Structure formats: C-alpha cells, structure tokens
Amino acid sequence: MPRLPVDGKKVIEHRISLSGIERQALEDLVIANNINKVATPLVALISDVSAMAFLITAYSVYRYGDGALDYFQEQYNNLGMLYKDFILVSKGLPVIREINFGLDLLSRLAGTEIPNLGGDRSGPI
C-alpha cells in the first residue's frame, strides 16, 4: 500500500527526535537486553550439575581422547571408596547419632522409612 502524501489534512506525520545522550541511552538499553538474552540461559546451564559434567567430559574426551574416560572412571571409584570410609568413621560421631535420632522421629511421624546415615538411633548423648 503506497504512502499518502503529507498535506496536513488527511495525513499527519509525527516525528520523534532523539538527542545524542538519548540515542546513547537507547543503544545501551538494547545492548543490555541482548546480553541478558544470552546470559540467562548460560547461567542456567552453568548451575545445572549434570550439564556441566557432560560438557567437561565431552571437552576432556575431545582434548585428551579415550584416556579421559578411564581417568573419570577411576576418580569416580575413588570417590565411592571415600564415601564408604566417611560413613564408617561417622558412625561414632555424636552429631550423626543426633541426626539419626531426629530422622527416626520424623519417620515415625510421617509413617515412612528414612534411610539410616550409619549410626545408631538410640538418641542424643
């Protein structure tokens, strides 16, 4: 559809003029909005542990080859042994006994079984 000529009777044309400061503020607003569109999904990706583990593993395999997968498997097994050692050591700690006693009370109130953290549930010292 062609534009009608501006004759002052049928078509009135309005024009907004911005000064240099206003133009700069508008440009800054557009840049901030574009950065926000990129930063929000990036922060969500970084805060997701499984996504970061995948990215680190993929990069390591790309950079170092299949040896990286063997390294990660070995470290995962070491972490499992460390966790088992922690459970064995923490059985005698008073804090763990108190937590277990509280969990026992909660499980009775809720009517469900809550797993034991490794200590006895005989109550606080």
N, C-alpha and C positions, 0 to 999 in steps of 0.2 A: 504494500500500500504506500503510495507516494506521500511525502510530507506536504502539508498545505503551506502556502507562503504565509509569512508573518505579516499581517496587515493591521493588527491592532483591533480588529472587530471579531473575526472568527477564531483566531488562534492567538493565545497569549503565551509568550515564551518567558519562563523563569530561569534565571541563571544564578548559580551559587559560585562565588569566587573565594578561593582559599588563599590566605597569605602563606609565606614561606614557613612560618612556625607551625601553622595549622597543617600544611602539607606534610611536614616532617613528623608531626604527632600522628597523623593518619598512617604514614608509612611504617612508623614504629609499631602501631597497633596491628597492622597487617602482618608484620614480621613476627610479633609476639604470638599472634594467633596461629601462624604456620608452625612455629616452634612447638607450641602446645599440642598441635595435632600429631606431631611426631613423638614428642616426649612422653605423652600419656601412655601409648601402647608400649613404648620402650621400658618405662618404669614398671608396668605390669609384667612384662617379660622377665625383667631382672628380679622382681620379687617372687617369681614362681620358681621354686627349687628344682622341680623336675625339668623345666625348660632350660634352666642354667646347666644342670647336669648333662642334658642332651647336647647343648651347644659346646660345652667343654670337652665332652667325649668325642663329638664329631670333629672338632678342631684338632684334638690330640691325634686322632686316627689319621686325619688329613696331613698333619705336620710330621708325625713320628711313625706312622704305619701301624701294622698289626701289633707291634710290641706294646703300644699304649694300652690296648685292651687287656693284655696279660698283666701289665702293671696295675691297672684299676682293679682287676680281679684279686690280685694279691693284697692290695690295700683294703679291699672290702672284707676279705677273710681276716686280716689283722684287726680290723675294727670289730668284727664279731667276737674274736677272742678277747679283746679289750672290754667289750660289754659284759661278757661272761665273768671275767675277773672282777669287774666293778660290782656285779651282783653278789659274788661270793664274799667280797670284802665288806660290802654294805650291810650284810645280814646282821652283824653285831652292832651297828651304829644306832644310838638311841633315837635319832631323828627318823630313821627308816621305820623303827618299831612304832613310833607315834603316828607316822603317816599310815602305816598298815592298820593300826587300831582304828583310826578315823575312817579308812576305807571300809573296814569291816562294819562299822556302824552305818555308813552310807548304804552299803549293800543290803543290810537288813531292812533299812527304811525303804529302799527302792524295790526290794524284792527280787533283785538280780545279783548275779555273782560278779564281783570286780576282781580282776587278777591280783595275786599277791606280788609285792615288789621284792620278795626274797627273804623277809624277816618274819618273825612270829607275830601273831596278832593278839598277844596277851595283854596289851595295854601299855600305857606310859610307864616309865620307870618310877 
